[in-house]
């Protein structure tokens, strides 16, 4: 193999990032980690390393094989979705030099290079390291990217800003080698309040901020997951003071490492320990580990104070050319922050796919506003924050210039999917194709979508839950169904029992009929909206019955002779199942 070098990022040295402790600290072993991966790549290319051994070497470094042979994705750790403009511009330039055609924003607030060939892996990782970024822990049995509610730091209802704690915890955990040799992945999340609790409830370890007697701290949940046999987490502590954050996280990791199932990966996540030992015994053990760690007192902790640099751009504010159009966009996509005069703006990225050139232009524009401007969201979008209100027209015009469809209701741009069978080797169905089809259907439906509050429509391409379908109002997971031939289909989930409960499976729909089902359900909701304060309330009352009635109208599907379209997936040119494995 010939291994290229990357040089164009060299002006983007992350001195500000290190100085202000905005990002996580890359472990001191990172350079050696890259070299070891490079050795594995070389041995694999020479035929001296088998496929399984190579997978074991690359996945903990965030390198995953894609459906197209001999291509890989490289996942970039971005705590809470944060990335600086300089880092984003650096990634864009790396991608352009490595001839990477697009990036993908993930539901864990990361960004990943797609269709990378093996000779480019080491140069990309080295270039990322120069930017203060790492892929380590992006896959495999490791501590994964830590989620932070996108409202952290700007929401009037937050208890306190949890982002600095997520940064500290990341730097603490990724410095430990045993964080990369766990029984399975360990996912961690921070929410902003008990009332707005969300991702902390469905991650292996979740923290919800609280203040008790004037003291900052956290409510702690363990064992949540939306993968197979999903569950919300178990409450372990009503309150821990902030200085115990590292103790608790390390204790849970140690407990998981010693009690997780290392023989059967399908029962290896933390929730399976609860299933196996029971709630009472598992909680007792976790607390016992926590007491042992605190007694050792190895990890004294004082939370970091992060100071972001804010700027006023040299570019002057502009007035919008089309006032009514601008105001409609502002109402849909901009929210005021708790910081007076500042706004957070959502840039919707359909299916999370965006080109390096677009990111380069975006990074160049927002760099004028300072360091804390960009966050990737769990909806696979980009949030621009700390934008002065008089600069919103500049942002709007930039989005239009970059080709984003700013005229659409937010719901049309907020349907998410995993990468699905288009690129993922585990994918059964083309979830991205299905998401695009739903989006088209809603655009063409004529429904008053601005009258529907933001709801989550999530589509996964297989039974795995990369798109978190059981944690959305309406969710779908890809599967193989059979008429007179196999055809692409989805299990349908609906959240019927409140904000903090998992969705339940209510039926199966063919991939072809999925867009009509979504539009039909939203139409029924709009007809009855006056009787319900929210879509979730509607689902818990009449909505499920309406959904089940709609599902009946789509079965049985036509035979192959009657309508061949049912037996092709969205965007496919071959009949479903041809020349591929359906799982």
N, C-alpha and C positions, 0 to 999 in steps of 0.2 A: 504493500500500500504506500502511496505517496501522501504525506501528511502536510496539508497547507498551513499557512500562518495568517493570522488576522492582525492588521495594524491600524485600521482606520479609526478604531475607538480610542486611540491613545490619548486624545485630548480630554477625554472624560474621566479624569482621575477623581475618585470619590472622597476627596479630602474633607469637604463639608459634611458628608454623611458620617464619617468617622468622628469628626470633631464634635458634632452635635448629638451623637449616639441615636440618630433617627432610625437606623436600620439595625438588624441583628449583627452580631459579631461573628465573622466566619471563623471556624475552628482553625487552630494552628496546624492541624494535620491535613488541611484541605489540599494543599499543593501535592502532597504525597498521595492523597486519595485519587487525584486526577492522574498521577503517574501510574498508579496501580491499575486504574481502569484502562489506561492506554496500553499497558502490558497485556491486559486481557483481550483488548481489541486486536492487538498484533497477533497474539497466539490464536485467537479465533479465526482471524483472516488466513493464518498459515495452516489451519486445520488441526492445531495441537490442543484446542480447547473445545469441548463439546457444547451443544446448544444450552443444556440445563446449567452448566457451570458458568457459561457466559451470561446467561440471564441473571444468575445469582450475583454476578459481579456488577452488572450495569443497573439493575432496577433500584438498588438503594441510592444510586447516584442520580435517580430521576430520568433514566434513559429507557424508553419503552419502544418495543418493535411495533411498527404499524402494519396495516393490512397489505400495503404495497411492499413486496419483498425488498429487503436490504435498505429499508428506510426506517428512521427512528424519530421519535419526538424527544425533545429536551425540555424538561419542566423547570421553571425558575421559581424559587421560593420568594414569596412576597408577603411578609407578615401582615395580616389584616388587609391585604390588597394594596398596601402602600408601595409606591415606587417614585423616585424623584424624577423630574423632567430630564435631568442629565443622564440618569440611568436608562430611562426609556428611549431616549435618543440614541444612546450607546447600543442598546439591544437592536434597535432598528438598523443601525449601520452594520452591526455584526451580521444580521440576517441578510442584508443586501450583499455583503461581500461573500457570504457563504451560499448565496443563491437560494435562500429559503424564501418561498413565495408568500407564506402567510404565517401569522400567529393565531393561537387560540387562547381565549380567556376561559379559565375553568371555574367550576362551581366552588372551588376552594380558594378563590381569589388569587390564583396564580396566572402566569402567562407561560405559554410553551411554544417553542419552535416546532414546526412540522416538516416532515419529509427531509430530515437531516441524514446524510450518508455518513458511514462510520469514520472516514478520514477527517471529517469536519468536527467530530465530537470534541476531541481534546482542544483544538483551537477555540471553539466556542466556549468551553468551560473555563479556559484560561482567560479569555477576554471578559467573561462574566465576572471572574474573580477580581480582575482589575477594576471593575465597576462596583465592587462591594456586594456582589450577588453570587448565589450558589444554587446548584441543583440538588445538592445532597439532601436525602430525605424526601425527595419528590416521588418516591415509589418504594416498593418492597416492604419489608417488615420493620418499619421505622416510625419515628415521630414525624408526622406529616405537617404541612403548613398550618399554622394556627389561624383560625378564623376570628375576625372581629366584626361585630355589627357595623354596617356602613354608616350608621348614624352616630357612631362614637366620636366625641369631640365637638359635635355641632348641634346635637339635639337638645332642646330645652328640657326634656324629661329625663335625660340621663342622670344617673346618680353621681358619677364622676367619669372622667375619660379613662377607659380601660386600655387604650392602645399602648401606652408605655409599659404596662404590665405584660402585655403579649410579646413585646420586643424583648423585655428582660427574660421572660420565660423561654423564648426561642433561643436566645444566646446561651442560656444556662443548659438547656437540654441538648442542643446540637453539638456542644463541646464534649459530650460524654459518649464514648464509643458504644456503650450498651444501648444507646438510643437507636442504634441501627442494626441490632440483632435480636429484635423482639419476636414473640410468637406470631404476631401479625401486626398490621398497622395500628398506630395510636393517634387518634384524632382529637384535637383540643379546640375549644371555642370559648369566646367571651361575648356576653350580651351586655346591654346597656342599663337594663332595669328588670325588676321582676314582672312588671306589667307588660313590657315589650320583650319578654324572654322568647327566644326562638332557637338558635342553633346550639346553645349550651345544653339544651334538652335532648339533642339527638347526636351528640358526639360522645366519644369514649370518656372524655373528661370535660366538664362544662363549668364555667364560672359566671355567676351573676352578681354584679356589684351591690353592696349594701353598706349603709352607715348605721352602726349601733353604738349608742352613747357617745356620739361624736367621733367614732373610730371607723376608718375605712376598712373594708374587708369584702369577703365573698361568700355567697351561698354556693355549695359544691354538689354537683351531680356526677355520677359515674355510671358508665355502661350503656349510654344511649347509642342508637344506630338505626339507620334506615335501610341497611342491607338485608340479607336473608334473615328471617325471623326477627323483624324489626321491633324496637321498643324505645320508649323514652327512658331517660336515665333514672337511676335510683338516687334519692336524696341522701347524701352522706353527712353533710354538715349544714346546719342552718346558717352558721357564720364562722368564718375563720378570719383573724386579723390579717391585714395585707402582708405583714412580715413573714407569715407562714406559707405564702404562696408557693415558693420553691420547695419547701418541705413536703407539702401535700402532693405536688406534681411528681416529685421524685419518689415518694412513697407509693403512689398509684402505679408508676412505671415499674418499680421494683416488684410490687405485688403481681402485676401483670406478667412480668418476665418469669416469675417463679411459679405462677399458677395457671398461666395460659397453656392451651393445648398445642404442643409443638409437633404432634404427630398428625393431626387432622386439621388442615388449614381452614376447613369449612366450619369448624367449631372452636376456632382459636381466639376470636375477639373477646373483649372483656365481658360482654353480656352473657356469653356462654358459661362463664364462671358462675354468674348468678343463677343461670338455669341449672347448672350442675350441683352447686353447693347449697343453693337456696339463698334468699335475700338476707335473712338474719345472720347466717354464718359468714357470708361474703362481706357484708358491711362490718362485722366484727373484725375480720381479718384486715380489711383496708385500714380501719382505725388503729389496729395494733401496729401495722407497718408505719403509719404516720407517727405514732408515739415513739417508736424506735428511732425514726429518722430525726425527730425533734430532740430526742435525748442525746443523739450523737452531735447535734448542733454543728454540722459540717457546713451548713449553707446560710450564714447570716445574710439578711436581705434588707436593703433599703431601696424602695422604688426609685427608679431613675426619673429625673425631670427632663422632659424633652422640650427644647425651645426651637420652634421652627422659624426660619427666616421668611418674613413676608415682604413683598415688594409691590410697588405700583409700576405697571408697565410704562415703557417709554412711549409706546403707541397710545394715541389719544382715543377716548371713547367716541363712538360713532352713534348716529341716530339711525334706527331701522328704516328701510325704504318702505316697508309694508307694515304699518303699525298694527292693524288688526291681526295679521298673520303672526307677527312677532309676539303679540300679547297672548294669542292662543298657544303658541309654543311655550312661552314662559309659564303659563298656567299648568301645562301638561308635564313639563320636564324640569322646572326650577323650583326649589324650596328655599325659604329664608332660613338662615342659621341662627343659633342663639347669639352669635357675634353680630352686633348691630351693623346693618348695611351690607352684610356678606351673604352670598348665596351658594348653594350646592346645585350643580346642574348634572342631569343624567344624559350621557351620550349612549344611546342604545346601539348595541352591536349585535345584530341578528345572528343567533347561534354562536356568538362569541368569536367570530372569525374576522380578522382585520389584517391589512397588508402592512409590511414594514414601512413603505413610503407614507402611508396615512399616519402611522404612529410617529414617524419622524417629524412630519409637519405639525402634528398635534403637540408633541413635546416642545418643539421650537416655539410655538405660540404661548403655551402656558408657563414656560420658563420665566416669563416676565412677571409672573405673580408670586414667585418664591418657590420654596421647597415642598410645602404641604399642599399640593394641588391635585394630585392624582391618586385615586384608589380604584382597584378592580373590585367589582361587586360579586356577590354570590349568584347574581342573575346573569353573569357573563357580560356585564356592561362596564363602562368607565364612568366613574363619578369625578367631576371636576368640582373642587371645593374652594372656599375662601376667595370667591370671585366677587369683587365690588359690584353692586347693583348697576351702576352706570356703565359697566363693561359687559353686561349681558348681551346687548346687541352685537358686540364684537364676537362673542362666543357663538351666537346664533348664525351670524354671517359665515364664520369659519366652518361650522357644521354643514351649511349649505354648499360652501365651496368644496368641501371634502366629499360631497356626494351622499350625505346621510339624509334619509327621508324624514325631514323635520315636520312635515305636514300631517303625519299619521297620529291617531290617538295612541296613547302610551301602551294600551293593552296589545295593540298589533305588534309592537316592538319588544314586548316583554315575555315572549314565549321562549322557554329555554329547552335545550336538549344536550345530551352528551354527544361525543363525536360519532357514536354509533358505528354501524357496519361499513360506513364509507371509509373509515381509517382504522378503527379498532378491531383487533383480532378476536375479541370476545363478543363483538356486536352481532346480534341476530337480525335486527331490522335497521333500516336507514332512518334513525331518529331525527337527524338533521333534515332529511327530505320531508319527513312528516311535519316537523315544525314549520318549515317553509310553506308547506301546503296549507296548514292551519292559518298561518299568517295571511296568505293570499285569500283564503276563504273569508276571513274576518274583514279584510280590506274591501272585498267585493260585496259583502253582505248587506250593506246599507244600515246596519244596526247602529243605534246611538251609543257607541262604545265609550264616549266621554261621560256618559251617565253611569258607567260601571266603575266602581272603585278598583284600585289596583288589586288584581287577583293573580295567583300563580298557576300557570299551566306548564307542567314539567313533563318532558318526554325522555325516557331512557330507552336505549336500543336493545336491552336484554334484561334479565331478571336482576342484575346488579343495579345499584342505585346511585350511579354517578350523577344523575340529574335529580336525585332526591324526590322521586315521584310520589312517595307516600307521605311527604311533608308539604304537599301543595294542595290547593283547593281541589284542582282536578289534575290527576297524574296518570301517566301511561308507561307501561314497561313492555318492551318488545318480546314476542314469542312466535313460535311456529304453530299455525293452526292448519286444519285440513278440511277441504271440501272434497271434491273429487281429485284434487291435487293439493300439495302443501301451498299455503299462502301466508304472507306477512300479516301479523295481527298484534294487538296490544291488550294486555289486561288493564282495565279501567279502575282507577282509585278515586275516591271522593272523601274529603275531610268533613265528617258529619257530626263530630262530637266535641267541637270547640277548638280554640286556637292552639292549645297545647297537647292535642291528641293526634295520633297517626291517622292517615286516611285508610279506608277499608276498600277491599276489592269488591266491585259491584257487577262486574261482567267482562265481556270480551268484545272487541270491535275490530273489524278488518282495517288494515292500514289505509285502504282507499276511502273508507267511510269515516275515518277519524275526524277529518276537518268538518264534515257535515254534522257529526255528533256535537262537536264543540260549539259550532254556530247555533245549532238547534237548542242546546241547553241555555246559552246566553240569551237567546230570543225569549225563551220561557221565563227566565229570570227577569228580564226587562218588563215583561207583561205583569209580573207580580211584585216588582221591586218596591212599590209603595207600601207593601205590607211587611217588609223586612228591613231591618237596619243595615244588614250586610249580606254579601253573597254566602258567607259561611252560615249565617242564621238560616238563610233560605235552604241551603243544603241539608241542614239538620232537621228541617221541617218537611217541606214539599219537594225539595230539590232532588233527593235520592229517588223518590217515586217517579218524578219526571224523567230522571236519567234512565232509570230501569225501563220506563215505557219507550223512550227513544231507542234504547238498545234493542228492544224487541223488533222495532221496525227495520233493523238492518240484518236480520237473520231470516232465513238462510241466505248465504251469498249466492250469486249466480254460478252456474257451472263454467268451466273453462271455455266451452263452446259458446255459451251465452254472452260472456264478457271476460275476455282475457286480461283486462286491466287489473282485475282483482288479484291476479297471480304474478304480478310484477310489483316490486317495491317502488317507492317514490324515487324517480330519477334513474331507475335501472333500465338497462337495455336487454337484459336476459331474464328469463323466467326465474322466479324466486327459488333459490336452492341450487341453481345451476353453477357448477364449478366453484362451489364454496361449501363450507360447513355451517350449518345452522345449529346453534346451541341454545 
